[in-house]
Amino acid sequence: MTALEAALAGLWLMVPALIPNAAAVLLGGGTPLDLGRTWKGKRILGDGKTWRGFFGGALTGVAIGLLQIAAASKVNLDYQQIFGFGSWPASLYAVLALGFGSMIGDSAGSFFKRRLGVERGAKAPVLDQYNFVLGAIVLVLIVRPGWFFDHYIQGNGLLGLLLLLIVVPLLHRGINIIGYKLGKKNVPW
């Protein structure tokens, strides 16, 4: 695998984890995940994390991942190994872990923001940009550790991980600006 292929694969394979956060904003609303409960005098997550947003976001990521699996099956075997999620049903497990891990990470970030006294919508640099990626990585390491190491650690895989870590804050900012302009977010960050 060339350095360019590894870098591009690092982004491509993480798309099921990158999509859910934005989809949750579009599909969210309704009952909060924490059901309005508090812990030590502070909301556990806040009104911004809802059941509909959590499952809508995660399932959107999974759906995109399934489309990626279908697309990868149409290319030659060399590219399937680089840009594919693996054989069925292992590929499904990777996509499920990425989609749901992303939303778990996003919720965990909200939990930590509430503990730190950061209000909903307030900036929390680094935490806001990487919480969902970290959640996805942790869950995929639990469910499909070999897949993660094959694509993000071994060979040129670290280049994919590095590009991902560079691009995520830029994507996060751009998507938040779009959400703000569409009236789906109260702040552009």
C-alpha positions as a Markdown table, in Angstrom:
| # | Residue | x | y | z |
|---|---|---|---|---|
| 1 | Met | 0.0 | 0.0 | 0.0 |
| 2 | Thr | 1.4 | 3.4 | -1.0 |
| 3 | Ala | 1.6 | 6.3 | 1.4 |
| 4 | Leu | -1.2 | 8.1 | -0.6 |
| 5 | Glu | -3.4 | 5.0 | -0.5 |
| 6 | Ala | -2.9 | 4.6 | 3.2 |
| 7 | Ala | -3.8 | 8.3 | 3.9 |
| 8 | Leu | -6.9 | 8.2 | 1.7 |
| 9 | Ala | -8.0 | 4.8 | 3.2 |
| 10 | Gly | -7.6 | 6.3 | 6.7 |
| 11 | Leu | -10.3 | 8.9 | 5.8 |
| 12 | Trp | -12.5 | 6.6 | 3.7 |
| 13 | Leu | -12.7 | 3.9 | 6.4 |
| 14 | Met | -13.6 | 6.3 | 9.1 |
| 15 | Val | -16.5 | 7.9 | 7.2 |
| 16 | Pro | -19.1 | 5.8 | 9.2 |
| 17 | Ala | -17.7 | 7.5 | 12.3 |
| 18 | Leu | -17.6 | 11.0 | 10.8 |
| 19 | Ile | -21.2 | 11.1 | 9.5 |
| 20 | Pro | -23.1 | 10.3 | 12.7 |
| 21 | Asn | -22.3 | 13.6 | 14.6 |
| 22 | Ala | -23.8 | 15.7 | 11.8 |
| 23 | Ala | -26.7 | 13.4 | 11.2 |
| 24 | Ala | -27.6 | 13.5 | 14.9 |
| 25 | Val | -27.9 | 17.3 | 14.7 |
| 26 | Leu | -30.3 | 17.0 | 11.7 |
| 27 | Leu | -32.3 | 14.0 | 13.0 |
| 28 | Gly | -32.2 | 14.9 | 16.7 |
| 29 | Gly | -34.6 | 16.4 | 19.1 |
| 30 | Gly | -37.1 | 14.9 | 21.5 |
| 31 | Thr | -36.3 | 13.0 | 24.7 |
| 32 | Pro | -32.8 | 13.6 | 26.2 |
| 33 | Leu | -30.6 | 10.5 | 26.7 |
| 34 | Asp | -30.2 | 11.4 | 30.3 |
| 35 | Leu | -34.0 | 11.9 | 30.7 |
| 36 | Gly | -33.3 | 15.2 | 32.4 |
| 37 | Arg | -31.5 | 13.6 | 35.3 |
| 38 | Thr | -28.6 | 15.2 | 37.2 |
| 39 | Trp | -25.5 | 13.9 | 38.8 |
| 40 | Lys | -23.7 | 15.9 | 41.6 |
| 41 | Gly | -26.0 | 18.8 | 40.8 |
| 42 | Lys | -25.3 | 19.0 | 37.0 |
| 43 | Arg | -27.1 | 17.4 | 34.1 |
| 44 | Ile | -25.6 | 14.1 | 33.1 |
| 45 | Leu | -25.5 | 15.0 | 29.3 |
| 46 | Gly | -28.0 | 17.9 | 28.7 |
| 47 | Asp | -30.8 | 18.5 | 26.3 |
| 48 | Gly | -28.6 | 18.3 | 23.2 |
| 49 | Lys | -28.1 | 14.6 | 23.4 |
| 50 | Thr | -31.3 | 12.9 | 22.5 |
| 51 | Trp | -32.4 | 9.3 | 21.8 |
| 52 | Arg | -33.5 | 10.2 | 18.3 |
| 53 | Gly | -30.2 | 12.0 | 17.6 |
| 54 | Phe | -28.2 | 9.1 | 19.0 |
| 55 | Phe | -29.8 | 6.4 | 17.1 |
| 56 | Gly | -30.5 | 8.5 | 14.0 |
| 57 | Gly | -26.8 | 9.5 | 13.9 |
| 58 | Ala | -25.4 | 6.0 | 14.5 |
| 59 | Leu | -27.7 | 4.3 | 12.0 |
| 60 | Thr | -26.9 | 6.9 | 9.4 |
| 61 | Gly | -23.2 | 6.1 | 9.9 |
| 62 | Val | -24.0 | 2.4 | 9.6 |
| 63 | Ala | -26.0 | 3.0 | 6.4 |
| 64 | Ile | -23.2 | 5.0 | 4.8 |
| 65 | Gly | -20.8 | 2.2 | 5.9 |
| 66 | Leu | -23.0 | -0.4 | 4.2 |
| 67 | Leu | -22.9 | 1.6 | 1.0 |
| 68 | Gln | -19.1 | 1.8 | 1.3 |
| 69 | Ile | -19.0 | -2.0 | 1.7 |
| 70 | Ala | -21.1 | -2.4 | -1.4 |
| 71 | Ala | -18.9 | 0.0 | -3.3 |
| 72 | Ala | -15.7 | -1.8 | -2.2 |
| 73 | Ser | -17.1 | -5.1 | -3.5 |
| 74 | Lys | -17.2 | -3.6 | -7.0 |
| 75 | Val | -13.5 | -2.7 | -7.2 |
| 76 | Asn | -10.5 | -5.0 | -7.8 |
| 77 | Leu | -9.1 | -7.2 | -5.0 |
| 78 | Asp | -6.1 | -5.0 | -4.2 |
| 79 | Tyr | -8.3 | -2.0 | -3.5 |
| 80 | Gln | -10.8 | -4.1 | -1.5 |
| 81 | Gln | -7.9 | -4.9 | 0.9 |
| 82 | Ile | -7.0 | -1.2 | 1.2 |
| 83 | Phe | -10.4 | 0.5 | 1.1 |
| 84 | Gly | -12.6 | -2.4 | 2.3 |
| 85 | Phe | -13.9 | -3.2 | 5.7 |
| 86 | Gly | -13.2 | -6.9 | 5.3 |
| 87 | Ser | -15.4 | -9.9 | 4.6 |
| 88 | Trp | -19.0 | -10.3 | 5.6 |
| 89 | Pro | -20.2 | -10.3 | 8.5 |
| 90 | Ala | -16.9 | -8.9 | 10.0 |
| 91 | Ser | -17.3 | -5.8 | 7.9 |
| 92 | Leu | -20.7 | -5.2 | 9.4 |
| 93 | Tyr | -19.2 | -5.4 | 12.9 |
| 94 | Ala | -16.6 | -2.8 | 12.0 |
| 95 | Val | -19.3 | -0.4 | 10.6 |
| 96 | Leu | -21.6 | -0.9 | 13.6 |
| 97 | Ala | -18.7 | -0.2 | 15.9 |
| 98 | Leu | -17.7 | 3.0 | 14.0 |
| 99 | Gly | -21.2 | 4.3 | 13.8 |
| 100 | Phe | -22.3 | 3.6 | 17.4 |
| 101 | Gly | -18.8 | 4.3 | 18.8 |
| 102 | Ser | -19.0 | 7.7 | 17.3 |
| 103 | Met | -22.2 | 8.5 | 19.1 |
| 104 | Ile | -21.0 | 7.0 | 22.4 |
| 105 | Gly | -17.8 | 9.2 | 22.1 |
| 106 | Asp | -20.0 | 12.2 | 21.4 |
| 107 | Ser | -22.1 | 11.5 | 24.5 |
| 108 | Ala | -19.0 | 10.9 | 26.6 |
| 109 | Gly | -17.7 | 14.3 | 25.5 |
| 110 | Ser | -20.9 | 15.9 | 26.6 |
| 111 | Phe | -20.7 | 14.1 | 30.0 |
| 112 | Phe | -17.1 | 15.5 | 30.5 |
| 113 | Lys | -18.2 | 19.0 | 29.4 |
| 114 | Arg | -20.9 | 19.0 | 32.0 |
| 115 | Arg | -18.5 | 17.8 | 34.7 |
| 116 | Leu | -16.1 | 20.6 | 33.7 |
| 117 | Gly | -18.9 | 23.2 | 33.9 |
| 118 | Val | -18.9 | 23.8 | 30.2 |
| 119 | Glu | -22.4 | 24.9 | 29.1 |
| 120 | Arg | -24.2 | 23.4 | 26.1 |
| 121 | Gly | -22.9 | 25.0 | 22.9 |
| 122 | Ala | -19.8 | 26.4 | 24.6 |
| 123 | Lys | -16.4 | 25.7 | 23.0 |
| 124 | Ala | -14.4 | 22.9 | 24.4 |
| 125 | Pro | -11.3 | 22.7 | 22.1 |
| 126 | Val | -9.9 | 19.2 | 21.4 |
| 127 | Leu | -12.8 | 17.6 | 23.3 |
| 128 | Asp | -15.4 | 18.7 | 20.7 |
| 129 | Gln | -13.3 | 17.7 | 17.7 |
| 130 | Tyr | -12.1 | 14.3 | 18.8 |
| 131 | Asn | -14.6 | 12.8 | 21.2 |
| 132 | Phe | -16.6 | 11.0 | 18.5 |
| 133 | Val | -13.5 | 9.8 | 16.8 |
| 134 | Leu | -12.0 | 8.5 | 20.0 |
| 135 | Gly | -15.3 | 6.7 | 20.8 |
| 136 | Ala | -15.3 | 5.1 | 17.4 |
| 137 | Ile | -11.7 | 4.0 | 17.7 |
| 138 | Val | -12.2 | 2.5 | 21.2 |
| 139 | Leu | -15.3 | 0.6 | 20.2 |
| 140 | Val | -13.8 | -0.8 | 17.0 |
| 141 | Leu | -10.7 | -1.8 | 19.0 |
| 142 | Ile | -13.0 | -3.8 | 21.3 |
| 143 | Val | -15.0 | -5.3 | 18.4 |
| 144 | Arg | -12.5 | -5.6 | 15.5 |
| 145 | Pro | -8.9 | -4.9 | 16.9 |
| 146 | Gly | -7.2 | -6.6 | 14.0 |
| 147 | Trp | -9.1 | -4.5 | 11.5 |
| 148 | Phe | -8.0 | -1.3 | 13.2 |
| 149 | Phe | -4.3 | -2.4 | 13.5 |
| 150 | Asp | -4.3 | -3.6 | 9.8 |
| 151 | His | -5.6 | -0.2 | 8.5 |
| 152 | Tyr | -4.3 | 2.4 | 11.0 |
| 153 | Ile | -1.1 | 1.0 | 12.5 |
| 154 | Gln | 0.7 | -1.5 | 10.3 |
| 155 | Gly | 2.6 | -0.5 | 7.3 |
| 156 | Asn | 1.7 | 3.0 | 6.1 |
| 157 | Gly | -1.5 | 2.9 | 8.2 |
| 158 | Leu | -0.2 | 5.5 | 10.6 |
| 159 | Leu | -0.3 | 8.0 | 7.7 |
| 160 | Gly | -4.1 | 7.4 | 7.5 |
| 161 | Leu | -4.5 | 7.9 | 11.2 |
| 162 | Leu | -2.4 | 11.1 | 11.0 |
| 163 | Leu | -4.4 | 12.5 | 8.1 |
| 164 | Leu | -7.6 | 11.7 | 10.0 |
| 165 | Leu | -6.4 | 13.5 | 13.1 |
| 166 | Ile | -5.5 | 16.6 | 10.9 |
| 167 | Val | -8.7 | 16.6 | 8.8 |
| 168 | Val | -11.2 | 16.0 | 11.6 |
| 169 | Pro | -11.0 | 19.5 | 13.2 |
| 170 | Leu | -11.4 | 21.1 | 9.8 |
| 171 | Leu | -14.4 | 18.9 | 8.9 |
| 172 | His | -15.9 | 19.5 | 12.3 |
| 173 | Arg | -15.6 | 23.2 | 12.0 |
| 174 | Gly | -17.0 | 23.3 | 8.4 |
| 175 | Ile | -20.0 | 21.0 | 9.3 |
| 176 | Asn | -20.8 | 23.2 | 12.3 |
| 177 | Ile | -20.8 | 26.3 | 10.2 |
| 178 | Ile | -23.2 | 24.7 | 7.8 |
| 179 | Gly | -25.4 | 23.5 | 10.7 |
| 180 | Tyr | -25.4 | 27.1 | 12.1 |
| 181 | Lys | -26.3 | 28.6 | 8.7 |
| 182 | Leu | -29.1 | 26.1 | 8.3 |
| 183 | Gly | -30.5 | 27.0 | 11.8 |
| 184 | Lys | -29.8 | 23.6 | 13.2 |
| 185 | Lys | -27.1 | 24.8 | 15.7 |
| 186 | Asn | -27.1 | 27.9 | 17.9 |
| 187 | Val | -23.4 | 28.5 | 17.5 |
| 188 | Pro | -21.0 | 28.0 | 14.5 |
| 189 | Trp | -18.6 | 25.8 | 16.5 |
